[in-house]
C-alpha cells in the first residue's frame, strides 16, 4: 500500500504470543552493524551528503617521531611528578627503550598505519587500539566511563518545570536531529572554516553497547532505527518517531506529550517497590562479564526476552522519566551521573532512580521538576559530539533562548537543518479501512521473568548502591568572573582553569599529581582526542610560588602566566597530533600483537605514573549546558568536568569519598585569590573605550575614515570582551575565529490539527504480554 511518499505493508495486530506479530513500527534491522564494520565508512560525497561530504578532505592523524615523544615524556610530562632519583631511572628506561625495541615498534606502527590507510579499513593509527581499550573495559560503566550533562532551564516556566512537557519538547527536537542525520543534511562541524570529522555521528542514534564474557564488547548500530524507548518507574515502553522510508519525523510535540502522559499513567499503576523487583536496567550497571551472563540468562528464559532486548538496543535513544526532584545542584549532578540510592520506608527495597537507567545507550533524562540532561555511553562518542547534539536540541526546543546560543556559538544557520526538518504527522494518514498507516500509540516492552532473574536484579542493585554510597559529587558554580576577565588579562581561559584545578589540589595536599585533559583531534580523519598532561614543570613552579608566603604579587602573577602560556602551547601541539599518550599506547599495542615479551619500558615507573591519573579533567560546554561531569578514573582520584562561561566558571567534581566538598571549597578560594591579582574588567573596558575614542579622533585629524589603528595591540589584547571574535562552534582548544552575521530562520510550527489522543488506560489488554497502548 502506498500513501504519499510512504510505502507500507498491512498486517493484523492480534494478541502477542511469544514475540511481536508486527514490529514494523519499531523497524528493527535483522542484522545490526557494529562499530568495527563502520570504521571504513567515509560518507557519500558523490551523492551530495552534507554531513559526511567533507570526510575525504580530512588528513590522516600523523604519527609523531619516537625521539620527540620520549623527550616530551621525560621533560614535560614526568619531570614535575617524580623525584630526582626516580627521574634518573626514567632517563635510563627511556634510553634502553630507544636503543632496544622502540625503533622496531615505531617502524611496525608506521607499517600498520600505511596498510590500514591503503585498505581503507582503519581511520587512524590509534583508532582500533583506542576502541579496544574502551570495549575491553570489564568494570561497570557507571561512574567509570559514562559522562553526564545537565541542560540549562528554558525561559518558559510552563515548559521548563513541567516534566512531561519538557520531555516532549526534548524528544521532539532530538527526533528532528535524528531525521536530519538520517537524511545526511546535518551541518558538519568546523573550526576556522575547516571541516571536522563527523564519523562519530554514525553511532549517536540507534547504537547500543553489547556486553561480552571475554572482555570484547562491541557497539551494535541499528542504522534504520525509527523508534524511541521510554523508561518510567523501571518499566520499558516504545513508540515510533520517524517514518521508516523517508526518515522524516512522524510525530510532533503534542503527539509526544499525549504519548508520554499515557505511558506515565500506566507505569505508575505499579508501585515503586513492585517495579524495582523487575528493574532490568540495573543489569547495565554490572561489570561487563556479569552483565553478559545476566543477558544470556534473559535470552535463554524465552525468545520473547531476546526480542524485548532488541527493541531497547535498537531504539534511537532512551527517554528516561525520573520521579525525583533534587533539592540541590549537587543532587541534580549526582542523579545524572549515577541515579539516586533510596530505600522504601521501613523496607530494604530500592526505589531510587539508579534502577531507572539503561547505561549502554544515549539517555535523555528528565526529572520530576523538569531538570533535564543526558548520560551517554562513551566508547564510541566523545563529549564534543554529545555537546553538538544537545546544543542543537536545546536551540530547537527553546528558539527564543537559542538566540544567545547560536549567535555566539556558530550562527543561526547551523541549526537550520533541525528547525526545518520535515514533520509529517503519522496521525493524519489512514488506509482504506480507516486504520492508521503508521501506528504511533506506545507499547510496553514486557520481559518474561523468573525468580532467578529477580534475584540477579536484587544483587546487581545492592552492588551498584555500594558503589554509589562510596561516591561523592559536588558542584561549584563560581560567578565572580569568567572568560571575559581571563581573556581581558591576556590568558587562555582553558589553561587558566587547568591551573586553578592543579593549584587547588596542591593547596590541600602539598604536591602536584598526574593530570589529564582530552584535546580534540577531530581535524583529522576519524580523530577523537589526544591527552594533554597539565602538571608540567612550569605548572609545578606556579603552585610552589603561589603557596610561598614570601612570594610577591608580581612573582605569583608571572608564574601563573608562564604556566598558562606553556599549557596553551602544549594544547596546540596535542591538537596537531603531537601528544604522548596515544603514540606510546599504540606502540604498546603493537608490541602486544607481536607476541614478543613486553618491553620493560611498559612496566617502568614512568609508564605507571603516566597511567595513574589523579586529576582527570575535561572542558565541555556552551550556553546550553549548566553542568558537565564524570567520575574519577582511579580510586584515589577526582573527576573534574568544567564549563567556562563569559561571567562564570562551573566545576563538577566527583571522587570515591576523598574530600570532595573540601576540594571544591579549595577551588573557590583559589579562584578568589587569583582574582585579587588580575586586572579588573572595569579598567580594561575603560581602557578600551579611551583607545577607540583616540583612534577615531586621530583618523579624522588625518583626513581619513580608516580605523586601522584599531588593530593595535591595545585592542587586540581583549578581543572576546568586545565581541570582535566569536566562540567556537562547539568545544575547541584553539583561538576563536570571526563569525559572519547569522542568517535569519523561522521557528517550526505544526499546522496539522490534532486528530486524536491516546487513552492508555482504556486500551490496556491485561492478558497480553505486549501491550498496545
C-alpha positions in Angstrom: 0.0 0.0 0.0 1.3 3.5 -0.8 0.3 6.7 0.8 2.0 9.8 -0.4 5.7 9.1 -0.4 5.5 6.2 2.0 5.1 2.5 1.2 3.9 0.1 3.9 2.8 -3.5 4.4 -0.5 -4.1 6.0 -0.7 -6.7 8.8 -3.0 -7.7 11.6 -2.1 -6.7 15.1 -3.6 -9.6 17.1 -2.6 -10.8 20.5 1.1 -11.3 21.2 2.1 -14.9 22.0 5.9 -15.2 22.2 7.0 -12.4 20.0 5.5 -9.4 18.2 3.4 -10.3 15.2 4.3 -6.9 13.7 7.4 -5.0 14.6 7.2 -2.7 11.5 6.6 0.2 13.8 9.9 -0.3 15.5 11.7 -1.1 12.3 14.4 -3.3 13.9 17.0 -4.5 11.4 17.7 -8.2 11.1 21.5 -7.7 11.4 22.8 -4.6 13.1 26.1 -3.1 12.1 28.9 -3.0 14.6 31.4 -0.2 15.3 34.1 -2.3 13.6 32.1 -2.5 10.4 31.6 1.3 10.3 35.3 2.1 10.6 35.9 2.4 6.9 32.7 4.3 6.1 33.5 7.8 4.9 30.2 9.1 3.8 28.9 9.6 0.2 30.4 12.8 -1.1 29.4 11.9 -4.7 25.7 11.9 -3.9 25.8 15.2 -2.1 25.9 14.2 1.6 26.1 17.4 3.5 27.0 15.7 6.8 29.8 13.4 5.5 30.7 15.1 2.3 33.9 16.6 3.6 35.3 13.4 5.1 37.6 12.7 2.2 39.2 16.1 2.7 40.5 15.3 6.2 44.2 14.4 6.6 45.2 11.3 8.4 46.4 11.6 12.1 50.2 11.9 12.0 52.5 9.6 13.9 55.0 11.5 16.0 58.6 10.5 15.8 59.8 8.3 18.7 62.5 10.8 19.9 60.1 13.7 20.2 57.5 11.7 22.1 60.1 10.3 24.5 61.7 13.7 25.0 58.3 15.2 25.8 57.5 12.4 28.2 60.7 12.9 30.1 61.0 16.7 30.2 57.4 17.8 30.1 55.1 15.1 31.4 57.0 13.3 34.2 59.6 15.8 35.4 57.2 17.6 37.8 55.8 14.3 39.2 58.8 12.3 40.2 61.8 12.7 42.5 65.4 13.2 41.1 66.2 9.5 41.8 63.1 8.4 40.0 63.8 10.7 37.1 67.3 9.2 36.7 65.6 5.8 36.4 63.1 7.2 33.9 66.0 8.5 31.8 67.7 5.1 31.9 64.4 3.4 30.9 63.9 5.7 28.0 67.4 5.2 26.8 67.0 1.4 27.0 63.8 1.7 25.0 65.3 3.9 22.3 68.3 1.6 22.0 66.2 -1.5 22.1 62.8 -2.4 20.8 61.5 1.1 20.5 62.6 1.9 16.9 61.4 -1.5 15.7 57.9 -0.9 17.3 57.8 2.5 15.7 58.5 1.0 12.2 55.9 -1.6 12.8 53.4 1.1 13.8 54.2 3.1 10.7 53.7 -0.1 8.5 50.4 -0.8 10.2 49.2 2.7 9.6 50.2 2.6 5.9 48.5 -0.8 5.4 45.3 0.5 7.2 45.3 3.6 5.0 45.7 1.6 1.8 42.9 -0.9 2.7 40.6 1.9 3.9 39.6 -0.3 6.9 41.0 1.8 9.8 40.8 5.6 10.0 44.0 6.3 12.1 46.9 4.6 13.6 45.3 4.7 17.1 41.6 4.1 16.2 41.5 0.3 16.5 43.5 0.3 19.7 41.6 3.1 21.3 38.2 1.4 20.5 39.5 -1.8 22.0 40.6 0.0 25.2 37.1 1.1 25.8 35.4 -2.1 24.7 37.8 -4.4 26.7 37.0 -2.5 29.9 35.4 -5.0 32.2 34.3 -2.9 35.1 31.0 -1.1 35.4 30.5 1.8 33.0 28.6 3.7 35.8 31.0 6.3 37.4 33.9 4.9 35.4 33.1 5.7 31.8 29.7 7.4 31.2 29.7 11.2 31.4 26.7 13.4 32.0 25.3 16.8 31.0 22.7 19.0 32.8 20.9 21.4 30.5 20.1 25.0 31.3 16.4 25.6 32.1 14.4 27.0 29.2 12.9 30.6 29.6 9.3 29.4 29.6 8.5 28.2 33.2 5.3 26.5 31.9 7.6 24.1 30.0 10.9 24.2 31.9 9.5 22.9 35.1 6.8 20.5 33.8 8.4 17.1 33.4 6.3 15.7 30.6 6.2 19.0 28.6 9.9 19.3 28.9 10.4 15.6 27.9 8.1 16.0 24.9 10.0 19.1 23.8 13.4 17.5 24.1 12.2 14.2 22.4 10.7 16.1 19.5 13.9 18.1 19.0 16.1 15.1 19.3 13.9 13.3 16.7 14.4 16.2 14.3 18.2 16.0 14.8 18.0 12.2 14.1 16.0 12.9 11.0 18.5 15.4 9.7 21.3 13.0 10.4 19.4 10.1 8.7 19.0 12.2 5.6 22.6 13.5 5.9 21.6 17.1 6.0 23.1 17.8 9.4 25.6 20.7 9.0 29.1 19.4 9.7 31.3 20.8 12.5 34.0 23.2 11.5 36.9 25.1 13.1 38.1 28.2 11.3 36.1 27.2 8.3 37.9 23.8 8.1 35.7 20.6 8.5 35.9 18.3 11.4 35.4 14.6 11.3 31.7 13.6 11.6 32.3 9.9 11.9 31.1 9.7 15.5 27.6 10.9 14.4 27.1 7.5 12.8 26.9 5.9 16.2 25.0 8.7 18.0 21.5 7.2 17.4 20.4 3.6 17.3 23.6 2.4 18.9 24.0 0.1 21.9 27.0 -1.3 23.7 26.7 -5.1 23.8 28.3 -6.9 26.8 30.7 -9.8 26.3 32.0 -12.5 28.6 35.6 -12.3 27.2 36.3 -8.5 27.5 35.4 -8.0 23.9 32.3 -5.8 24.0 31.0 -4.3 20.7 28.7 -1.4 19.8 25.8 -2.5 17.6 24.4 0.2 15.4 20.8 -0.1 14.0 21.1 2.5 11.3 17.5 2.4 10.2 16.0 2.7 13.7 12.8 4.7 13.9 11.6 4.4 17.5 12.4 5.7 21.0 12.5 3.6 24.1 11.0 5.2 27.3 11.9 4.2 30.9 9.3 5.2 33.5 9.2 3.7 37.0 11.7 1.0 35.9 9.3 -0.2 33.1 10.1 0.0 29.3 7.9 1.4 26.5 8.5 2.4 22.9 6.9 4.3 20.1 7.9 5.4 16.6 9.1 8.9 15.9 10.4 8.6 12.3 8.9 7.3 9.1 10.8 4.1 8.1 11.4 5.0 4.4 11.9 8.8 4.3 13.3 9.3 7.8 11.0 12.3 8.3 9.6 13.0 11.8 6.3 11.1 12.3 5.1 12.8 15.5 5.0 16.4 16.6 5.5 17.7 20.1 1.8 17.5 21.0 1.7 13.9 19.9 4.7 13.0 22.1 3.2 14.8 25.1 0.0 12.7 24.9 2.1 9.5 24.4 4.2 10.3 27.5 1.1 11.1 29.6 -0.4 7.7 28.6 2.9 6.0 29.5 3.2 7.7 32.8 -0.4 6.8 33.8 0.2 3.2 33.0 3.7 2.9 34.6 2.5 4.5 37.9 -0.2 1.8 38.3 2.7 -0.3 39.6 4.1 0.6 43.0 7.8 1.6 43.1 8.5 -1.4 45.4 7.0 -3.9 42.9 8.6 -2.2 39.9 12.0 -2.4 41.4 11.8 -6.2 41.5 11.9 -6.3 37.7 14.1 -3.3 37.1 16.2 -4.9 34.3 18.1 -1.7 33.6 20.3 -2.2 36.6 22.0 -5.0 34.7 23.7 -2.5 32.5 25.5 -1.2 35.7 27.2 -4.5 36.3 30.8 -5.4 35.4 30.6 -6.3 31.7 31.2 -10.1 32.1 28.5 -10.3 34.8 26.1 -8.3 32.5 26.9 -10.7 29.7 25.9 -13.6 31.9 22.7 -11.9 33.0 21.8 -11.0 29.4 22.4 -14.6 28.4 20.1 -15.7 31.2 17.4 -13.4 29.9 17.7 -14.7 26.4 17.6 -18.4 27.5 14.5 -17.8 29.5 12.4 -17.0 26.4 12.6 -15.8 22.8 10.3 -13.0 23.9 13.1 -11.6 26.1 15.5 -11.6 23.2 13.0 -9.6 21.1 12.4 -7.2 24.0 16.1 -6.6 24.4 16.4 -5.9 20.7 13.7 -3.3 20.9 15.7 -1.5 23.6 19.1 -1.9 21.8 17.7 -0.7 18.5 16.0 2.4 19.8 17.3 5.8 18.7 17.8 6.7 22.3 16.2 6.1 25.7 14.0 8.7 27.2 14.1 8.5 31.0 11.4 9.9 33.2 12.5 10.1 36.9 10.0 10.6 39.7 12.6 12.5 41.7 13.2 16.2 42.2 16.6 17.2 43.5 16.9 19.7 46.4 20.4 21.0 45.5 22.5 21.3 42.4 24.8 18.7 43.9 21.9 16.2 44.0 21.0 17.0 40.4 24.6 16.3 39.2 24.8 13.0 41.1 21.4 11.9 39.7 22.5 12.5 36.2 25.8 10.7 36.8 24.5 7.6 38.5 21.0 8.0 39.9 19.8 8.1 43.5 20.1 5.4 46.2 16.8 5.4 48.2 15.2 2.7 50.2 11.4 2.3 50.6 10.2 3.3 54.1 10.8 0.5 56.6 11.9 -1.9 53.9 15.1 -3.0 52.1 13.5 -2.4 48.6 15.4 0.0 46.5 13.2 2.7 44.9 15.9 5.1 43.8 16.4 6.3 40.3 19.6 4.3 40.0 17.4 1.5 38.7 15.6 3.6 36.1 18.5 3.6 33.6 19.9 1.8 30.6 23.6 2.8 30.6 24.5 1.1 27.3 22.8 3.8 25.2 22.4 7.5 24.9 19.8 8.5 27.6 17.9 11.8 27.8 16.9 12.1 31.4 14.1 14.4 32.7 13.4 14.8 36.4 10.1 15.5 38.2 10.8 19.2 38.3 11.8 19.4 34.7 15.6 19.4 35.2 17.0 17.7 32.1 20.2 16.2 30.9 21.9 13.3 29.2 24.0 10.4 30.3 25.9 8.8 27.3 27.8 5.6 26.5 31.3 6.9 25.9 33.1 4.1 24.0 32.0 5.5 20.6 31.3 9.2 21.1 33.2 11.9 22.9 32.0 15.0 24.7 32.3 17.2 21.6 29.8 15.1 19.6 27.4 14.9 22.6 27.7 18.6 23.1 26.8 19.3 19.4 23.8 17.1 19.8 22.4 18.7 23.0 23.3 22.2 21.6 21.1 21.6 18.5 18.4 20.0 20.6 18.4 22.9 23.1 18.5 25.6 20.4 15.5 24.0 18.6 13.4 23.4 21.8 13.7 27.0 23.1 14.1 29.0 20.0 13.7 32.4 21.7 16.5 31.5 24.1 18.5 29.9 21.3 19.5 33.4 20.1 22.1 33.5 22.9 23.5 30.1 21.8 23.6 30.2 18.1 24.6 33.8 17.7 27.6 33.2 20.0 28.4 29.6 19.2 28.0 29.1 15.4 25.4 31.3 13.8 21.8 30.5 13.5 22.3 28.8 10.2 23.9 25.9 12.0 20.5 24.7 13.3 18.6 25.5 10.2 18.7 21.8 9.3 17.0 21.0 12.6 14.4 23.8 12.6 13.4 22.9 9.1 13.3 19.1 9.5 10.2 17.7 7.8 7.5 16.8 10.3 4.9 14.5 8.6 2.5 13.5 11.3 1.5 9.9 11.0 -1.8 10.7 12.8 -3.2 12.2 9.6 -2.7 9.1 7.4 -5.1 6.2 7.2 -5.7 3.2 4.9 -8.8 2.2 3.1 -10.3 0.8 6.3 -9.5 4.0 8.2 -6.7 2.3 10.2 -3.5 4.3 10.8 -0.9 3.7 8.2 1.8 4.1 10.9 0.6 3.4 14.4 2.3 5.7 16.9 0.5 4.5 20.0 3.1 3.5 22.6 3.6 -0.2 23.5 5.0 -1.7 26.7 8.0 -3.9 26.4 7.4 -7.0 28.5 10.0 -9.4 29.8 9.2 -12.9 31.0 10.8 -13.1 34.4 11.9 -15.9 36.7 12.8 -16.0 40.4 16.4 -16.4 39.4 16.3 -13.2 37.2 14.7 -11.3 40.1 17.4 -12.4 42.4 20.1 -11.3 40.0 18.4 -7.9 39.7 18.4 -7.6 43.5 22.1 -8.4 43.8 23.0 -6.2 40.9 21.2 -3.3 42.7 23.0 -3.9 46.0 26.4 -4.0 44.3 25.6 -0.8 42.4 24.5 1.0 45.6 27.7 0.0 47.3 29.5 2.0 44.6 27.1 4.9 44.9 27.5 5.0 48.7 31.2 5.3 48.2 30.9 8.2 45.7 30.7 12.0 46.3 29.7 14.6 43.7 29.8 18.3 44.4 29.4 21.3 42.2 31.0 24.8 42.3 29.1 27.5 40.3 31.6 30.3 40.6 30.0 33.6 39.4 32.6 36.3 40.4 34.2 36.2 37.0 34.7 34.0 33.9 36.0 34.1 30.4 35.7 37.8 29.9 38.0 38.7 32.8 40.5 35.9 32.0 40.8 36.9 28.3 41.0 40.5 29.3 44.1 39.7 31.3 45.6 38.0 28.2 45.3 34.4 29.3 43.7 31.3 27.7 40.6 30.6 29.7 41.0 26.8 29.5 44.7 26.9 30.5 43.7 29.3 33.4 41.1 26.8 34.7 43.6 23.9 34.4 46.0 25.8 36.6 43.2 26.6 39.1 42.4 22.8 39.4 46.0 21.9 40.0 46.6 24.7 42.5 43.5 23.9 44.5 44.8 20.3 44.8 48.3 21.5 45.7 47.0 23.7 48.5 45.3 20.7 50.1 48.0 18.1 49.6 51.2 19.9 49.0 52.1 18.2 45.8 51.3 18.0 42.1 49.9 14.8 40.6 49.3 13.3 37.2 46.6 15.3 35.4 44.7 14.6 32.2 42.8 16.8 29.8 41.4 15.5 26.4 42.2 17.7 23.5 40.1 17.5 20.3 41.8 15.9 17.2 38.7 15.9 15.0 40.6 18.0 12.4 42.0 14.6 11.3 40.1 11.7 9.7 38.5 9.6 12.5 40.2 11.8 15.0 39.0 11.7 18.6 41.2 13.1 21.3 44.8 13.4 22.5 45.8 13.6 26.1 47.2 16.9 27.5 49.2 16.4 30.7 48.8 19.7 32.5 51.1 19.1 35.5 54.2 20.4 33.7 57.4 21.8 35.3 56.2 25.4 35.0 52.8 24.4 36.5 54.6 22.9 39.5 56.7 26.1 39.8 53.5 28.1 39.7 52.0 26.1 42.6 55.2 26.4 44.6 55.5 30.2 44.1 51.8 30.8 44.8 52.0 28.9 48.1 55.2 30.5 49.2 54.4 33.2 51.8 57.5 35.2 50.7 56.4 35.4 47.0 55.4 38.9 45.8 52.2 39.5 43.9 54.3 40.1 40.8 56.1 36.8 41.2 52.8 34.9 41.6 51.2 36.5 38.6 54.4 35.9 36.5 54.4 32.2 37.5 50.7 31.9 36.6 51.3 33.5 33.1 54.2 31.3 32.4 52.3 28.1 33.3 49.2 29.2 31.3 51.3 30.0 28.3 53.1 26.7 28.4 49.9 24.8 28.8 48.3 26.7 25.9 51.2 25.9 23.6 51.2 22.2 24.5 47.4 22.1 23.8 48.1 23.3 20.3 50.7 20.6 19.8 48.3 17.9 21.1 45.5 19.1 18.8 48.1 18.7 16.0 48.6 15.1 16.9 51.9 15.6 18.7 50.9 14.3 22.1 52.5 11.5 24.2 49.7 9.1 25.3 48.1 7.9 22.1 51.5 7.3 20.4 53.0 5.3 23.3 49.8 3.4 23.9 49.8 2.4 20.2 53.4 1.2 20.5 52.4 -1.0 23.5 49.5 -2.5 21.5 51.8 -3.2 18.6 54.2 -4.9 21.0 51.4 -7.0 22.4 50.2 -8.1 19.0 53.7 -9.2 18.1 53.6 -11.9 20.6 57.1 -11.0 21.9 57.9 -10.2 25.5 56.5 -6.8 26.6 59.4 -4.2 26.7 60.4 -3.3 30.2 59.6 0.3 29.4 55.9 -0.5 29.7 56.4 -1.7 33.3 58.6 1.2 34.3 57.8 3.8 37.0 57.5 6.4 34.3 54.8 4.4 32.4 52.9 3.6 35.6 53.0 7.3 36.7 51.7 8.4 33.3 48.8 6.0 33.6 47.7 6.8 37.1 45.6 10.0 36.6 44.6 11.5 39.9 43.1 14.6 38.3 41.0 13.6 35.3 39.6 16.8 33.8 37.7 18.0 30.8 36.3 21.2 29.4 33.0 20.8 27.6 30.3 23.4 27.5 28.4 26.3 25.9 25.4 28.3 26.9 23.1 25.3 26.6 24.7 23.5 29.5 24.6 24.1 33.2 26.7 21.2 34.3 29.1 18.6 32.8 30.9 15.9 34.7 32.1 12.3 35.2 33.6 10.0 37.8 37.2 9.6 38.8 39.4 7.2 36.7 41.4 5.9 39.7 40.4 5.0 43.3 42.3 8.0 44.7 41.4 10.4 42.0 39.0 13.2 41.2 36.8 13.6 38.1 36.6 17.3 37.3 34.3 18.5 34.5 34.1 22.2 33.9 32.3 24.8 31.8 33.7 28.2 31.0 31.2 31.0 30.6 31.6 34.7 30.0 30.8 35.7 33.6 31.3 32.4 35.5 33.1 29.1 35.9 31.3 25.8 36.7 33.0 22.8 38.1 31.5 19.3 38.8 33.8 17.2 41.0 33.4 13.5 41.8 35.6 11.2 43.9 35.4 7.9 45.8 35.0 9.6 49.2 38.1 11.7 49.1 37.4 15.2 50.5 35.3 16.2 47.5 33.5 19.1 49.2 36.7 20.4 50.8 38.4 20.3 47.4 35.5 22.2 45.8 35.9 24.8 48.6 39.7 25.0 47.8 38.8 25.7 44.2 36.5 28.6 45.2 39.2 30.2 47.5 41.8 29.6 44.8 39.8 31.5 42.2 39.2 34.4 44.6 42.9 34.6 45.5 43.8 34.8 41.8 41.1 37.4 41.2 42.9 39.8 43.5 45.9 39.9 41.2 44.0 40.2 37.9 43.3 43.4 36.2 39.7 44.3 36.9 37.4 44.2 33.9 36.1 47.7 34.5 39.7 49.1 34.0 40.0 47.0 30.8 36.7 48.4 29.5 37.7 52.0 30.3 41.0 51.5 28.5 39.2 50.0 25.5 36.8 53.0 25.3 39.6 55.5 25.5 41.6 53.7 22.9 38.7 53.7 20.5 38.0 57.4 21.0 41.6 58.2 20.4 41.7 56.2 17.2 38.6 57.8 15.9 39.9 61.3 16.7 43.2 60.6 15.1 41.7 59.2 11.9 39.6 62.3 11.4 42.6 64.5 12.1 44.4 62.6 9.3 41.6 63.4 7.0 40.7 59.7 6.6 37.9 57.5 7.9 40.1 54.4 8.4 40.3 52.9 11.8 43.4 51.0 11.1 44.8 51.7 14.5 42.1 49.6 16.0 44.2 46.7 15.0 46.8 47.8 17.5 47.8 45.6 20.5 45.8 47.8 22.8 42.6 46.4 21.3 43.5 43.0 20.0 44.6 42.1 23.6 41.0 41.9 24.6 39.0 40.7 21.5 36.5 38.4 23.2 35.2 41.2 25.6 34.3 43.4 22.7 32.7 40.7 20.5 35.3 41.0 17.8 35.7 37.3 17.8 33.1 34.6 18.4 33.4 31.4 20.5 34.0 28.1 18.6 31.1 26.1 17.1 31.3 23.7 20.0 34.2 22.9 22.3 37.6 23.8 20.9 41.0 24.5 22.3 42.4 26.8 19.6 41.9 30.5 19.2 38.4 31.7 18.4 37.5 32.8 14.9 35.4 35.6 13.4 31.8 34.7 12.8 29.7 36.0 9.9 26.3 37.6 10.6 23.9 34.8 11.4 21.2 34.2 8.8 17.6 34.5 9.8 15.5 31.5 10.4 11.9 30.8 11.3 10.7 28.5 14.1 8.7 25.4 13.2 5.0 25.4 13.8 2.9 22.3 13.3 -0.1 23.3 11.1 -1.8 20.0 11.3 -4.6 19.9 13.8 -4.6 17.3 16.5 -6.9 14.4 15.4 -6.9 12.1 18.4 -5.4 11.5 21.8 -4.2 8.4 23.5 -6.2 7.0 26.4 -3.8 4.4 27.7 -6.0 3.0 30.4 -8.9 2.3 28.1 -6.7 0.3 25.7 -4.7 -1.9 28.1 -5.0 -5.6 27.4 -4.1 -7.0 30.7 -3.9 -10.5 29.3 -1.4 -9.8 26.6 2.3 -9.6 27.3 2.9 -6.9 24.7 0.5 -4.1 25.4 -0.7 -1.9 22.6 -1.3 1.4 24.4 
